[in-house]
């Protein structure tokens, strides 16, 4: 028995054979290469937009090169002066749609996810399964039915016609339920109930701060989705002053077929429209870092 016990670690702790080490070294570069290819694939169009925003309309399509030009400020001036500065109205509209829609969606998702995770009631699993099915339904297919419903109550061509369909996010509710189940202990809720706190107070003062990193993720996902949404505002809105930046740039792009000089205006408009998304991500990433650090400390 003693001989077996002392010989087992030597057998289990044997170093890998030299051939296996060489095979691992040969294939270790493959994941890195795939990640680099994916990064280049995603960043190449962005690099072209940055370079193209510095070129004039006449030189934009004459030569395909990433070398910057010298017309960045001229293009910016043309964009600002076009239509009396209508581009900045579009940008503000996008901030209203995405900001208000993202905040409302994060709150509704947090409340719904917390309810589904911490309360037991008849039909809870059926409701969650319906939400999971809703994740699989593309939002594009819902634009026309939503337009017909809102047209019945006279809400088309208003800000609400874009905001209301953006509040309910099945994927956001799914994420909030998963996060609430993991981040909000049942013992904390029971202790708050024992102290006489109401359910609304428990959610607002106890559960909501614990769910904040998850709700930030929901807000960011929904903000990006609303910011990039084209079909819903294109169907709902007819007033140019209410267009978001996606629909507004699309109208400029169509006019570029007859006025080629507008192509440079569209491209610098696209470049500026990316800046709020980058700024938002850089601002909110500290919540994820804080969540990771707190998880490491708890572990």
Buried (B, 14 or more C-beta within 10 A) or exposed (E): EEEEEEEEEEEEEEEEEEEEEEEEEEEEEEEEEEEEEEEEEEEEEEEBBBBBBBBBBEBBEEEEEEEEBEBBEBBBEBBBEBBEEBBBBBBEBBBBBBBBBBBBBBBBBBBBBBBBBBEEEEEEEEBBEEBEEBEEEEBEEBBEEBBEBBEEEEBBBBBEBBBBBBBBBBBBBBBBBBBBBEBBEEEEBEEBEEEEBEBEEBBEEBBBEBBBBBBBBBBBBBBBBBBBBBBBBBBBBEEEEBBBBBBBBBBBBEBBEEEEBBBBBBBBBBBBBEEBBEEBEEEBEEBBEEBEEEEEEEE
